[in-house]
Amino acid sequence: MDARLKVNDREFRIVDTAGMKRVAKKISDVDFYSVRRAQDSLDRADVALLMLDVQDGVTATDAAIAGRIQQSRKAYVVLANKWDLTSDDTRKHREEFAKHIEKKLHFLQDAPVVFTSGLDDKGIDEIFEWAAIAHDNWGKRLSTGQLNASLEKYIQHRPPPAYRGKRLNFFYATQPKIKPPTIVAFVNSPSSVRQSYIRYLQKQLRAEHDFRGTPVEMFFKRRTKKSRT
């Protein structure tokens, strides 16, 4: 059953996945029905809160559900729960655990991590703060001027490598969609754009414009006479 509440003058609807089963760490043991329940909830949500048990670290079930979150193209926040059970509540330990999450769930780029405890209500306010930030970033739109100025700067700093002796030329880019932010760049040869260069551009966009907690999709199209402006 969904729950509605207001936090800091903002309305939230909580879509729960009650009854999800913790399973073994091997991917072959992932519980199909747990993942299915998570998918049903994802279909109705805007922001996914992925709750991890800090005593277990990132399990196969967690990774499988994170994969569904990525495929859903929804916003996301990771909750490191039961933090009260750790014997080392230091900034260094938090940073180390956050790096562990980043390594295991690298496909959830720039995922905010909130350290929580159901026992003493630790981190509850932060959950709503980050959910709001992730939701806003999920719906963020850059103007065409902003986007092209940024991309021009990144390309000048690190020009794209030639592919089979052919130089890649960028003409312009637009952001036709939000939820998640989706960028389309027009180039002379879309097949020449390497995945490593796409990751570079996405990383720079994230750093400059704050897309924490949301996917940023980027597509490349050949510029045609119709698209020339």
Secondary structure, 3 states (H helix, E strand, C coil): CCEEEEECCEEEEECCCCCCCCCCCCHHHCCHHHHHHHHHHHHHCCEEEEEEECCCCCCHHHHHHHHHHHHHCCEEEEEEECHHHCCCCCHHHHHHHHHHHHHHCCCCCCCCEEECECCCCECHHHHHHHHHHHHHHHCCCCCHHHHHHHHHHHHHHCCCCCECCECCCEEEEEEEECCCCEEEEEECCHHHCCHHHHHHHHHHHHHHHCCCCCCCEEEEEECCCCCCC
